């Protein structure tokens, strides 16, 4: 059967449109998707995360044609509902923040700061806390680190509107952001080895207060999935306290110093780094079940999978921040062996520094 001549222009236009449409992200996978910058941040690739859960070979990643394309993407931070990611990009002399909401490929820039240290989405995904330097200070060209003496916590809406500076006038380096509730942020404030502590700030009023004993130095607070408890480090040991800072209890004292605690999604495990010698360990919140699950490297947190305690870990190669790469591993907790993340087309020792696991869409 011949098509009417008047149909041919429409068919040609449709064919041209299909040819020009770039590959889209994979549909929501039961295990979510894995996003990572490639070519030194010139593009972002995505692949289903299922292969990291099942152990099956991973497929070749799809390249997302995000725009504007001139951005040097460093990493992505997904909200809990997986609908929106905060994208951090570097473009000297400033760092930029944008919102990315698939299936759109548009990066919607909402802030340009002298330096961005980290971001944290509120539990409901409606607000984004950002630790960084707004204007003052310059980056150190050798380390790419910002001068953080004047760092603050800035608050933005999910639409990218700045809602305020929550720590204006409070000196110190802000880090380890976490939400205790929809209205309360927990963070570490560092002035010196002798002057550091964990604080809370109330979003509605902007009032700050020491979270627990102010005369002691606490570090690396990590909030449990239900917000009821906080793991933190004191004098190189692992402690646990209630969400309001009370009932602080030593749960693990090792010959090595402990750093970077992270909770499994089910709240049954706390992973952490051990230093001198380097290792990755896990323990139950009551202090039982301690074991080493990796001989070197650093943990980067658990995959956002409620039914699997799958720890992500990496080993960094190279000292120069501008060209450093990593090897990535997944470790089933408690007794699994580290398995290297192998992505077709990328040598296993040349993975990007930052991987972002997008949770399964709700």
PyMOL commands that set and color helices and strands:
alter all, ss='L'
color gray80, all
select helices_A, chain A and resi 5-20+50-54
alter helices_A, ss='H'
color red, helices_A
select strands_A, chain A and resi 33-38+43-48+62-64+72-78+85-91+94-100+108-113+115-121+127-133+152-157+162-165+173-181+184-192+195-202+208-210+219-223+229-234+237-242+249-252+257-263+270-275+279-283+291-294+298-302+310-317+325-332+339-340+355-358
alter strands_A, ss='S'
color yellow, strands_A
deselect
rebuild
show_as cartoon
